Amino acid sequence: MSNSSEPNMPGVSHTPIVYDDTPIKWEYKKIEKSPDEEQSLDEEELNKLGSEGWELVEVVQVNSWFHYYFKRPAE
C-alpha cells in the first residue's frame, strides 16, 4: 500500500496549485460626464480604456453627473 495521502487514480494527472498571497496594488481612474453637456461613454471609448487595461468597476449618478470608476493593476 502507498503512503501517499492521495488516492491512486491511474490516468489522472494532478496539477499543482500555487497560491500567491502578494497583495495586488491598484491604480484608479474616475471620469465624470454631465448628460446636459456631453454624451456618456460610448462603446468605442470603453473598448479603448479596456485595451489600456482599465476595468469599469462602477457607474454612479449624482444629480445630473455620471461618475465612471475604473481600476487596473499598478505597474
N, C-alpha and C positions, 0 to 999 in steps of 0.2 A: 504494500500500500504506500502511496506517496505521502510525503509530509507537507505537501503544498496545501494552502488553505483554499485554493480554487479547485472546483471540480474538474476532472479530466474530461474534456469535450473535444474529441478528435475532429479536425477540420475547422475549428473555430479559433480565430486569432483574436487576441485581446490588444486593443490599442491603449497604450498608457495615457493617462490624463495628467496634464501638468497644470498646476494652478499658479498663477502669478498674482500675488497679493499687492503688487505695486499700485498705489492709487493713481488713477488717471487724472492728469491736470487738464482742465478745460479752458478754452477761451470763448468769449461770448460776443454776440453782435445783436444790436437792437436797431430795428428800422421802424420809424414812425411815419404813418401816412394818414392824411386827412382826406376823407372821401369828397369833401367840398372842393378841394384844390387839386387832388391827384387821384389817379386810379390806384386800386390796390395792386399788390404784387401779382403779376401775371405768370403764366406757366413758364415762359421764356426766362424771366428774371429768377424764378425759383430754381429752374434747372441750372442756370449759371451759378447760383450760390451753391447748389448741390455738387456741381463739378469742382468747386473750390473746397469741398469738404464740409460745408455748413449743413447742419441738420436743423430743420424747423422744429422747434420744441413746443411753441405755444403762440397763439394769437389772442390778444386781449383788446377789447374795445373799451375805451374810457372816453365818455362823452362822444364826440364825433371822430376821435382819433383811433386808429388801429395801431397796435404795438406788436410787431413781429419779433419773436425771440428765437435766436439761433445759437447753436453751440457746435464746437468741433474740438478734437484733441489738440492741445497746445503743442507746438513744436519745440 
